[in-house]
Amino acid sequence: MTTGQHRAAQPETGPPDDERLPTIAEQMADQLGGWRGLVESSIPVVVFVVANIIGELRPAVIASVAVAVLIAVLRLAQRRPIRHAVNGLFGVGVGAAIAWRTGNERDFYLPGILYGIGYGVALLISAAIRQPLVGWIWSVLVAKGRAEWRDDPKLVRTFTQLTVLWGVVWLAKVGVQAGLYLAHQDTALGVARLALGYPPYALLLLITVWTVRRVTRESQPTPLPGA
């Protein structure tokens, strides 16, 4: 067998690594930061809630910010991704600064409430104008910047429906927190912040990944026998 014959006999496999979509578990782990990311992003808020219940506002603010900084430094020293730690540090820092300035513990949660309202409204607006935000986020985080879904009416419809779902859930959970904020239910607000944080986000992410992968598989043409 000649070298040319040997090469001709080899199947053309193409670049499977470039085209392979991450598994559902891989995508979930990347977006949530794994179990460690979930725990680390929640610790500063837990510290604030507990410290504020057993003590005063300012020590609670200092403790929560110190823990957030420590987590970010540890991740940096271990050369681990610090995106989730930085996001958590920023959120805690802004809330802590407002609470420190006003002297009201409930103001610690105000930035998160305002951010949630803005995010939920943006999601619903993007769905209404047929530019679903979930689809564009998918393009950036999963599809390596590609946006072929815009050419597939079924995927456009799917991403629009998912965007509406995200927007409604986001506004609902923020509505609960806003109600507690206005009612001056400070401790309940802290518990709600934890309970309505990652659990709904993780569920929405799982639904999104599963739905898009299922629709994508259904949209792919079935190979002919013997092809």
Disulfide bonds with the S-S distance in Angstrom:
none
